[in-house]
Amino acid sequence: MKRTEIIPAILPRDFAEILDKVELIKGMVKTIQIDICDGHFVPSYTWPYKKHDDSYEKILREEEGMPDWKQTDYEFDLMVNNPENIVENWLMIGASRIVLHAEAKGDVVGAIEKIAGKVEVGLAFNIDSEVVIPTGVPAESVNFFQLMGIDKIGYQGQHFDEKVIQKIKSTKKKYPDMPISIDGGVSLETAPSLIAAGADRLIAGSAIFDSENPIDAISHFKNL
C-alpha cells in the first residue's frame, strides 16, 4: 500500500526560523513546506514580507541558498494576492513544488502558466470552495490539489474542520489520479481519518514543531 507522505510546514517569522527548524528535522523527510503570507490574501504575514534581513534577495542573487538545499526539497505555499507578479521568483529560490490558492486575487491562471512544466504546481482550495481546475488551465498544468482542513488559513494550530474528510472523497471521485495534500488541522489524532479518506500527503506544522521532540513526532506520523 502506498505510504502517505508527511511534509513538515514552517510558517516563518524570519529566515532564522527556517534555518532553525530545518536543522531540527533535516534528513527525516524529503520535502518541507514553507508558508508564505503577504498580509493581504491572509491577515498574517511571514518572511520575506515580514522582513528582518536581506536573506530573500541574497538567495535570489544566488549568494545564499535555502538550508540543506542539496538534500531537502522545498514546497512554497504562496498565500498571496497577485501571485503572477512573484511566482517566478520562487522558481529562482529553488522550489520543487509551488502551491497557488484558487481564491487569491489577481491572475492565478497566468501564474500557473508561468511555472507549469518547470516545477510541480499545486492548486489549493479553502474548506468551502469547489475543487475545480480553472477555465483556461490545461489539466496537465496542475500536478496536485491542496485541500485546506481549517477555515482560518495562514495560521498554525487552528481547529480541524471535519468537512475536509468528505471533500477528499468527493475530490478523489472527480479527479481519481490527482494527488491530494491536506494542510491545516493535521495531527496524530486527525491523520488516520485523512489517510483513510484518500489523502496522499499530510502537511503538519504545529503538530511537529510544537511537540516535545519534532523527530519523534515525524516518526509517529510515518508509522500511522
C-alpha atoms as an extended CHARMM CRD file, in Angstrom:
* protein
*
       224  EXT
         1         1  MET       CA              0.0000000000        0.0000000000        0.0000000000  PROA      1               0.0000000000
         2         2  LYS       CA              1.2800000000        3.4590000000       -0.8960000000  PROA      2               0.0000000000
         3         3  ARG       CA              2.5060000000        5.4030000000        2.1150000000  PROA      3               0.0000000000
         4         4  THR       CA              1.1460000000        8.8740000000        2.7680000000  PROA      4               0.0000000000
         5         5  GLU       CA              3.9020000000       11.4810000000        2.5380000000  PROA      5               0.0000000000
         6         6  ILE       CA              4.4860000000       13.6110000000        5.6370000000  PROA      6               0.0000000000
         7         7  ILE       CA              5.5000000000       17.2070000000        4.9380000000  PROA      7               0.0000000000
         8         8  PRO       CA              6.5060000000       19.4540000000        7.8600000000  PROA      8               0.0000000000
         9         9  ALA       CA              5.3330000000       23.0540000000        7.4310000000  PROA      9               0.0000000000
        10        10  ILE       CA              7.1310000000       26.1780000000        8.5910000000  PROA      10              0.0000000000
        11        11  LEU       CA              5.2830000000       29.4960000000        8.9630000000  PROA      11              0.0000000000
        12        12  PRO       CA              8.3990000000       31.6550000000        9.2640000000  PROA      12              0.0000000000
        13        13  ARG       CA              8.6390000000       34.9460000000       11.1050000000  PROA      13              0.0000000000
        14        14  ASP       CA             12.0730000000       35.3530000000        9.5570000000  PROA      14              0.0000000000
        15        15  PHE       CA             14.7320000000       33.3740000000        7.7350000000  PROA      15              0.0000000000
        16        16  ALA       CA             16.3920000000       32.4420000000       11.0200000000  PROA      16              0.0000000000
        17        17  GLU       CA             13.2870000000       30.4280000000       11.9420000000  PROA      17              0.0000000000
        18        18  ILE       CA             13.6020000000       28.4690000000        8.6990000000  PROA      18              0.0000000000
        19        19  LEU       CA             17.2550000000       27.7560000000        9.4580000000  PROA      19              0.0000000000
        20        20  ASP       CA             16.4870000000       26.6170000000       12.9930000000  PROA      20              0.0000000000
        21        21  LYS       CA             13.5520000000       24.3760000000       12.1280000000  PROA      21              0.0000000000
        22        22  VAL       CA             15.1770000000       22.7580000000        9.1090000000  PROA      22              0.0000000000
        23        23  GLU       CA             18.1670000000       21.9520000000       11.3020000000  PROA      23              0.0000000000
        24        24  LEU       CA             15.8380000000       20.1690000000       13.7540000000  PROA      24              0.0000000000
        25        25  ILE       CA             14.4260000000       17.7590000000       11.1840000000  PROA      25              0.0000000000
        26        26  LYS       CA             16.8260000000       17.5670000000        8.2430000000  PROA      26              0.0000000000
        27        27  GLY       CA             17.2330000000       14.0490000000        6.9230000000  PROA      27              0.0000000000
        28        28  MET       CA             13.8600000000       12.9730000000        8.3180000000  PROA      28              0.0000000000
        29        29  VAL       CA             11.7310000000       13.9920000000        5.3170000000  PROA      29              0.0000000000
        30        30  LYS       CA             12.2110000000       14.5930000000        1.6230000000  PROA      30              0.0000000000
        31        31  THR       CA             10.1260000000       17.7810000000        1.3950000000  PROA      31              0.0000000000
        32        32  ILE       CA              9.4560000000       20.7390000000        3.7030000000  PROA      32              0.0000000000
        33        33  GLN       CA              6.7070000000       23.2680000000        3.0590000000  PROA      33              0.0000000000
        34        34  ILE       CA              7.3770000000       26.9590000000        3.6500000000  PROA      34              0.0000000000
        35        35  ASP       CA              4.2150000000       29.0220000000        4.1300000000  PROA      35              0.0000000000
        36        36  ILE       CA              4.4710000000       32.4470000000        2.5350000000  PROA      36              0.0000000000
        37        37  CYS       CA              1.8500000000       35.0170000000        3.6330000000  PROA      37              0.0000000000
        38        38  ASP       CA              1.6420000000       38.5360000000        2.2250000000  PROA      38              0.0000000000
        39        39  GLY       CA             -0.6940000000       40.0790000000        4.8280000000  PROA      39              0.0000000000
        40        40  HSD       CA             -3.3410000000       40.6960000000        2.1600000000  PROA      40              0.0000000000
        41        41  PHE       CA             -4.6690000000       37.3580000000        0.9330000000  PROA      41              0.0000000000
        42        42  VAL       CA             -4.4970000000       36.2940000000        4.5780000000  PROA      42              0.0000000000
        43        43  PRO       CA             -4.1540000000       38.7120000000        7.5280000000  PROA      43              0.0000000000
        44        44  SER       CA             -0.8890000000       37.1990000000        8.7300000000  PROA      44              0.0000000000
        45        45  TYR       CA              2.4060000000       37.8970000000        7.0460000000  PROA      45              0.0000000000
        46        46  THR       CA              5.6760000000       35.9880000000        7.0510000000  PROA      46              0.0000000000
        47        47  TRP       CA              9.1770000000       36.0500000000        5.6640000000  PROA      47              0.0000000000
        48        48  PRO       CA             10.0050000000       37.6090000000        3.2340000000  PROA      48              0.0000000000
        49        49  TYR       CA              7.1030000000       40.0650000000        3.6450000000  PROA      49              0.0000000000
        50        50  LYS       CA              7.9120000000       40.3700000000        7.3460000000  PROA      50              0.0000000000
        51        51  LYS       CA             11.4640000000       41.4450000000        6.7680000000  PROA      51              0.0000000000
        52        52  HSD       CA             14.3370000000       41.4980000000        9.2160000000  PROA      52              0.0000000000
        53        53  ASP       CA             17.2110000000       40.9430000000        6.8150000000  PROA      53              0.0000000000
        54        54  ASP       CA             18.1230000000       40.6620000000        3.1410000000  PROA      54              0.0000000000
        55        55  SER       CA             18.1510000000       36.8580000000        3.0090000000  PROA      55              0.0000000000
        56        56  TYR       CA             15.4430000000       36.6970000000        0.3210000000  PROA      56              0.0000000000
        57        57  GLU       CA             17.3750000000       38.9910000000       -2.0070000000  PROA      57              0.0000000000
        58        58  LYS       CA             20.6240000000       37.1050000000       -1.3460000000  PROA      58              0.0000000000
        59        59  ILE       CA             19.0020000000       33.8040000000       -2.2940000000  PROA      59              0.0000000000
        60        60  LEU       CA             17.5710000000       35.3470000000       -5.4700000000  PROA      60              0.0000000000
        61        61  ARG       CA             21.0880000000       36.5710000000       -6.3190000000  PROA      61              0.0000000000
        62        62  GLU       CA             22.4080000000       33.0690000000       -5.5360000000  PROA      62              0.0000000000
        63        63  GLU       CA             24.6730000000       34.4850000000       -2.8380000000  PROA      63              0.0000000000
        64        64  GLU       CA             22.9440000000       32.1900000000       -0.3330000000  PROA      64              0.0000000000
        65        65  GLY       CA             20.6860000000       29.1650000000       -0.5800000000  PROA      65              0.0000000000
        66        66  MET       CA             17.8770000000       27.5080000000        1.2880000000  PROA      66              0.0000000000
        67        67  PRO       CA             19.2160000000       25.4190000000        4.1830000000  PROA      67              0.0000000000
        68        68  ASP       CA             20.2280000000       21.8490000000        3.3290000000  PROA      68              0.0000000000
        69        69  TRP       CA             19.0850000000       22.5080000000       -0.2420000000  PROA      69              0.0000000000
        70        70  LYS       CA             21.1140000000       19.6420000000       -1.7110000000  PROA      70              0.0000000000
        71        71  GLN       CA             19.1700000000       17.0650000000        0.3200000000  PROA      71              0.0000000000
        72        72  THR       CA             15.8570000000       18.8410000000        1.0220000000  PROA      72              0.0000000000
        73        73  ASP       CA             13.1350000000       19.7300000000       -1.4700000000  PROA      73              0.0000000000
        74        74  TYR       CA             11.1050000000       22.8520000000       -0.7670000000  PROA      74              0.0000000000
        75        75  GLU       CA              7.4220000000       23.3560000000       -1.4000000000  PROA      75              0.0000000000
        76        76  PHE       CA              6.3590000000       27.0040000000       -1.1770000000  PROA      76              0.0000000000
        77        77  ASP       CA              2.7170000000       27.6240000000       -0.2910000000  PROA      77              0.0000000000
        78        78  LEU       CA              2.0460000000       31.1020000000       -1.6710000000  PROA      78              0.0000000000
        79        79  MET       CA             -0.8040000000       32.5770000000        0.3430000000  PROA      79              0.0000000000
        80        80  VAL       CA             -0.5630000000       35.8110000000       -1.6080000000  PROA      80              0.0000000000
        81        81  ASN       CA             -2.6120000000       38.0100000000       -3.8980000000  PROA      81              0.0000000000
        82        82  ASN       CA             -1.3950000000       38.6730000000       -7.4340000000  PROA      82              0.0000000000
        83        83  PRO       CA              0.8280000000       35.5890000000       -7.4870000000  PROA      83              0.0000000000
        84        84  GLU       CA              1.5940000000       36.1740000000      -11.1630000000  PROA      84              0.0000000000
        85        85  ASN       CA              3.9080000000       39.0280000000      -10.0990000000  PROA      85              0.0000000000
        86        86  ILE       CA              6.1690000000       36.9580000000       -7.8490000000  PROA      86              0.0000000000
        87        87  VAL       CA              5.7320000000       33.2940000000       -8.6940000000  PROA      87              0.0000000000
        88        88  GLU       CA              8.8320000000       33.0940000000      -10.8940000000  PROA      88              0.0000000000
        89        89  ASN       CA             10.9660000000       34.3730000000       -8.0030000000  PROA      89              0.0000000000
        90        90  TRP       CA             10.1740000000       31.1700000000       -6.1270000000  PROA      90              0.0000000000
        91        91  LEU       CA             11.4770000000       29.1460000000       -9.0400000000  PROA      91              0.0000000000
        92        92  MET       CA             14.7400000000       31.0490000000       -8.6290000000  PROA      92              0.0000000000
        93        93  ILE       CA             14.6740000000       30.4170000000       -4.8680000000  PROA      93              0.0000000000
        94        94  GLY       CA             14.7310000000       26.6950000000       -5.6860000000  PROA      94              0.0000000000
        95        95  ALA       CA             11.1800000000       25.4100000000       -5.3530000000  PROA      95              0.0000000000
        96        96  SER       CA             10.4150000000       21.7930000000       -6.1510000000  PROA      96              0.0000000000
        97        97  ARG       CA              6.7050000000       22.4970000000       -5.7470000000  PROA      97              0.0000000000
        98        98  ILE       CA              4.7030000000       25.7180000000       -5.7010000000  PROA      98              0.0000000000
        99        99  VAL       CA              1.1840000000       25.9610000000       -4.2900000000  PROA      99              0.0000000000
       100       100  LEU       CA             -1.1580000000       28.6790000000       -5.5490000000  PROA      100             0.0000000000
       101       101  HSD       CA             -4.5210000000       29.4570000000       -3.9790000000  PROA      101             0.0000000000
       102       102  ALA       CA             -7.6010000000       29.3780000000       -6.1830000000  PROA      102             0.0000000000
       103       103  GLU       CA             -9.2370000000       32.1980000000       -4.1920000000  PROA      103             0.0000000000
       104       104  ALA       CA             -6.3270000000       34.6390000000       -4.4850000000  PROA      104             0.0000000000
       105       105  LYS       CA             -6.9290000000       37.9730000000       -6.1710000000  PROA      105             0.0000000000
       106       106  GLY       CA             -5.0760000000       38.5780000000       -9.3960000000  PROA      106             0.0000000000
       107       107  ASP       CA             -4.2180000000       36.2990000000      -12.2860000000  PROA      107             0.0000000000
       108       108  VAL       CA             -3.9200000000       32.8160000000      -10.8070000000  PROA      108             0.0000000000
       109       109  VAL       CA             -4.2780000000       31.2890000000      -14.2660000000  PROA      109             0.0000000000
       110       110  GLY       CA             -1.4070000000       33.4450000000      -15.5140000000  PROA      110             0.0000000000
       111       111  ALA       CA              0.7110000000       32.4080000000      -12.5260000000  PROA      111             0.0000000000
       112       112  ILE       CA              0.1220000000       28.7460000000      -13.3520000000  PROA      112             0.0000000000
       113       113  GLU       CA              1.0740000000       29.3700000000      -16.9780000000  PROA      113             0.0000000000
       114       114  LYS       CA              4.3930000000       30.9250000000      -15.9160000000  PROA      114             0.0000000000
       115       115  ILE       CA              5.5570000000       27.8910000000      -13.9390000000  PROA      115             0.0000000000
       116       116  ALA       CA              3.7550000000       24.9080000000      -15.4720000000  PROA      116             0.0000000000
       117       117  GLY       CA              6.2420000000       22.2880000000      -16.6560000000  PROA      117             0.0000000000
       118       118  LYS       CA              9.0830000000       23.9160000000      -14.6960000000  PROA      118             0.0000000000
       119       119  VAL       CA              8.0150000000       22.7970000000      -11.2250000000  PROA      119             0.0000000000
       120       120  GLU       CA              5.2260000000       20.7710000000       -9.6400000000  PROA      120             0.0000000000
       121       121  VAL       CA              2.1950000000       23.0490000000       -9.4190000000  PROA      121             0.0000000000
       122       122  GLY       CA             -0.3710000000       22.6550000000       -6.6650000000  PROA      122             0.0000000000
       123       123  LEU       CA             -3.7320000000       24.3730000000       -6.5070000000  PROA      123             0.0000000000
       124       124  ALA       CA             -5.1290000000       24.9970000000       -3.0180000000  PROA      124             0.0000000000
       125       125  PHE       CA             -8.7860000000       25.3120000000       -2.1080000000  PROA      125             0.0000000000
       126       126  ASN       CA            -10.3870000000       26.6910000000        1.0330000000  PROA      126             0.0000000000
       127       127  ILE       CA            -12.6650000000       24.4250000000        3.0280000000  PROA      127             0.0000000000
       128       128  ASP       CA            -15.8780000000       25.7120000000        1.4110000000  PROA      128             0.0000000000
       129       129  SER       CA            -14.5580000000       26.2130000000       -2.1240000000  PROA      129             0.0000000000
       130       130  GLU       CA            -15.4200000000       23.9660000000       -5.0490000000  PROA      130             0.0000000000
       131       131  VAL       CA            -12.4700000000       21.9120000000       -6.2390000000  PROA      131             0.0000000000
       132       132  VAL       CA            -12.1410000000       22.5260000000       -9.9540000000  PROA      132             0.0000000000
       133       133  ILE       CA             -9.3000000000       23.3130000000      -12.3360000000  PROA      133             0.0000000000
       134       134  PRO       CA             -9.8670000000       26.8990000000      -13.5700000000  PROA      134             0.0000000000
       135       135  THR       CA            -11.0990000000       27.5340000000      -17.0850000000  PROA      135             0.0000000000
       136       136  GLY       CA             -8.1970000000       28.0260000000      -19.4480000000  PROA      136             0.0000000000
       137       137  VAL       CA             -5.7570000000       25.8790000000      -17.4650000000  PROA      137             0.0000000000
       138       138  PRO       CA             -4.7690000000       22.5800000000      -19.1260000000  PROA      138             0.0000000000
       139       139  ALA       CA             -5.3560000000       19.7090000000      -16.7180000000  PROA      139             0.0000000000
       140       140  GLU       CA             -1.7280000000       18.6180000000      -17.0510000000  PROA      140             0.0000000000
       141       141  SER       CA             -0.5510000000       22.0130000000      -15.7530000000  PROA      141             0.0000000000
       142       142  VAL       CA             -1.8110000000       21.2210000000      -12.2460000000  PROA      142             0.0000000000
       143       143  ASN       CA              0.0620000000       18.3720000000      -10.5660000000  PROA      143             0.0000000000
       144       144  PHE       CA             -1.7740000000       18.1530000000       -7.2510000000  PROA      144             0.0000000000
       145       145  PHE       CA             -4.5130000000       19.6820000000       -5.1360000000  PROA      145             0.0000000000
       146       146  GLN       CA             -4.0720000000       21.0460000000       -1.6270000000  PROA      146             0.0000000000
       147       147  LEU       CA             -7.2650000000       20.9650000000        0.4150000000  PROA      147             0.0000000000
       148       148  MET       CA             -7.3360000000       23.2090000000        3.4620000000  PROA      148             0.0000000000
       149       149  GLY       CA             -8.5100000000       21.4430000000        6.6040000000  PROA      149             0.0000000000
       150       150  ILE       CA             -9.1960000000       24.6460000000        8.5170000000  PROA      150             0.0000000000
       151       151  ASP       CA            -11.3490000000       27.7130000000        7.9850000000  PROA      151             0.0000000000
       152       152  LYS       CA             -8.8000000000       30.3680000000        9.0170000000  PROA      152             0.0000000000
       153       153  ILE       CA             -5.7540000000       29.8500000000        6.8190000000  PROA      153             0.0000000000
       154       154  GLY       CA             -2.3710000000       31.4750000000        7.3190000000  PROA      154             0.0000000000
       155       155  TYR       CA             -2.1790000000       30.4220000000       10.9730000000  PROA      155             0.0000000000
       156       156  GLN       CA             -0.9680000000       27.2310000000       12.5870000000  PROA      156             0.0000000000
       157       157  GLY       CA             -2.7100000000       25.3780000000       15.4000000000  PROA      157             0.0000000000
       158       158  GLN       CA             -6.2020000000       26.0400000000       14.0570000000  PROA      158             0.0000000000
       159       159  HSD       CA             -9.2420000000       23.8570000000       14.7500000000  PROA      159             0.0000000000
       160       160  PHE       CA             -9.6500000000       20.9560000000       12.3280000000  PROA      160             0.0000000000
       161       161  ASP       CA            -12.7630000000       21.0830000000       10.1330000000  PROA      161             0.0000000000
       162       162  GLU       CA            -14.1230000000       17.5790000000        9.5530000000  PROA      162             0.0000000000
       163       163  LYS       CA            -15.7960000000       18.7160000000        6.3250000000  PROA      163             0.0000000000
       164       164  VAL       CA            -12.4800000000       18.0940000000        4.6150000000  PROA      164             0.0000000000
       165       165  ILE       CA            -12.9290000000       14.3190000000        5.0550000000  PROA      165             0.0000000000
       166       166  GLN       CA            -15.8730000000       14.2120000000        2.6680000000  PROA      166             0.0000000000
       167       167  LYS       CA            -14.1450000000       16.7280000000        0.4330000000  PROA      167             0.0000000000
       168       168  ILE       CA            -11.2030000000       14.3500000000       -0.0200000000  PROA      168             0.0000000000
       169       169  LYS       CA            -13.5710000000       11.5490000000       -1.0040000000  PROA      169             0.0000000000
       170       170  SER       CA            -15.5480000000       13.6410000000       -3.4860000000  PROA      170             0.0000000000
       171       171  THR       CA            -12.3630000000       15.0970000000       -4.9980000000  PROA      171             0.0000000000
       172       172  LYS       CA            -10.8660000000       11.6250000000       -5.4290000000  PROA      172             0.0000000000
       173       173  LYS       CA            -14.0400000000       10.5350000000       -7.1880000000  PROA      173             0.0000000000
       174       174  LYS       CA            -13.9340000000       13.5300000000       -9.5310000000  PROA      174             0.0000000000
       175       175  TYR       CA            -10.1500000000       13.5050000000      -10.0870000000  PROA      175             0.0000000000
       176       176  PRO       CA             -9.0420000000        9.9150000000       -9.2910000000  PROA      176             0.0000000000
       177       177  ASP       CA             -5.4530000000       10.3620000000      -10.4860000000  PROA      177             0.0000000000
       178       178  MET       CA             -4.7660000000       13.7130000000       -8.7990000000  PROA      178             0.0000000000
       179       179  PRO       CA             -2.6150000000       13.5840000000       -5.6450000000  PROA      179             0.0000000000
       180       180  ILE       CA             -4.2300000000       15.3560000000       -2.6990000000  PROA      180             0.0000000000
       181       181  SER       CA             -2.3960000000       17.2000000000        0.0730000000  PROA      181             0.0000000000
       182       182  ILE       CA             -4.1520000000       18.2120000000        3.2760000000  PROA      182             0.0000000000
       183       183  ASP       CA             -2.9790000000       21.3670000000        5.0080000000  PROA      183             0.0000000000
       184       184  GLY       CA             -4.3580000000       22.6460000000        8.3100000000  PROA      184             0.0000000000
       185       185  GLY       CA             -5.5500000000       20.8070000000       11.3690000000  PROA      185             0.0000000000
       186       186  VAL       CA             -3.3400000000       17.8060000000       10.6570000000  PROA      186             0.0000000000
       187       187  SER       CA             -2.3860000000       16.0000000000       13.8610000000  PROA      187             0.0000000000
       188       188  LEU       CA             -1.7260000000       12.4720000000       15.0370000000  PROA      188             0.0000000000
       189       189  GLU       CA             -5.4060000000       12.3590000000       16.0200000000  PROA      189             0.0000000000
       190       190  THR       CA             -6.8390000000       13.5580000000       12.6870000000  PROA      190             0.0000000000
       191       191  ALA       CA             -4.3030000000       11.8980000000       10.3770000000  PROA      191             0.0000000000
       192       192  PRO       CA             -5.8170000000        8.3690000000       10.3870000000  PROA      192             0.0000000000
       193       193  SER       CA             -9.1730000000        9.6540000000        9.1120000000  PROA      193             0.0000000000
       194       194  LEU       CA             -7.4510000000       11.7620000000        6.4440000000  PROA      194             0.0000000000
       195       195  ILE       CA             -5.3860000000        8.7990000000        5.2620000000  PROA      195             0.0000000000
       196       196  ALA       CA             -8.4380000000        6.5390000000        5.2050000000  PROA      196             0.0000000000
       197       197  ALA       CA            -10.3160000000        9.1110000000        3.1090000000  PROA      197             0.0000000000
       198       198  GLY       CA             -7.5560000000        9.0680000000        0.4950000000  PROA      198             0.0000000000
       199       199  ALA       CA             -5.0770000000       11.8360000000        1.3510000000  PROA      199             0.0000000000
       200       200  ASP       CA             -1.7280000000       11.3430000000       -0.3790000000  PROA      200             0.0000000000
       201       201  ARG       CA              0.2200000000       13.9650000000        1.6020000000  PROA      201             0.0000000000
       202       202  LEU       CA             -0.2340000000       15.3900000000        5.0830000000  PROA      202             0.0000000000
       203       203  ILE       CA              1.1970000000       18.8110000000        5.8490000000  PROA      203             0.0000000000
       204       204  ALA       CA              1.7810000000       19.3240000000        9.5610000000  PROA      204             0.0000000000
       205       205  GLY       CA              3.1380000000       22.3970000000       11.3010000000  PROA      205             0.0000000000
       206       206  SER       CA              2.3230000000       22.7780000000       14.9790000000  PROA      206             0.0000000000
       207       207  ALA       CA              1.8180000000       19.0180000000       15.4170000000  PROA      207             0.0000000000
       208       208  ILE       CA              5.5080000000       18.6110000000       14.6360000000  PROA      208             0.0000000000
       209       209  PHE       CA              7.2730000000       21.7620000000       15.7380000000  PROA      209             0.0000000000
       210       210  ASP       CA              5.2430000000       22.3910000000       18.9090000000  PROA      210             0.0000000000
       211       211  SER       CA              5.8280000000       18.8340000000       20.0980000000  PROA      211             0.0000000000
       212       212  GLU       CA              8.4820000000       17.9810000000       22.6660000000  PROA      212             0.0000000000
       213       213  ASN       CA             10.5010000000       16.1300000000       20.0330000000  PROA      213             0.0000000000
       214       214  PRO       CA              9.8760000000       17.0010000000       16.3470000000  PROA      214             0.0000000000
       215       215  ILE       CA             11.8270000000       13.9700000000       15.1230000000  PROA      215             0.0000000000
       216       216  ASP       CA              9.7050000000       11.6300000000       17.2370000000  PROA      216             0.0000000000
       217       217  ALA       CA              6.5550000000       13.3670000000       16.0090000000  PROA      217             0.0000000000
       218       218  ILE       CA              7.5450000000       12.7810000000       12.3830000000  PROA      218             0.0000000000
       219       219  SER       CA              8.3020000000        9.1370000000       13.1690000000  PROA      219             0.0000000000
       220       220  HSD       CA              4.8480000000        8.7210000000       14.7410000000  PROA      220             0.0000000000
       221       221  PHE       CA              3.2170000000       10.2160000000       11.6370000000  PROA      221             0.0000000000
       222       222  LYS       CA              5.1910000000        7.8850000000        9.3740000000  PROA      222             0.0000000000
       223       223  ASN       CA              4.0760000000        4.8650000000       11.4010000000  PROA      223             0.0000000000
       224       224  LEU       CA              0.3550000000        5.5940000000       11.0790000000  PROA      224             0.0000000000
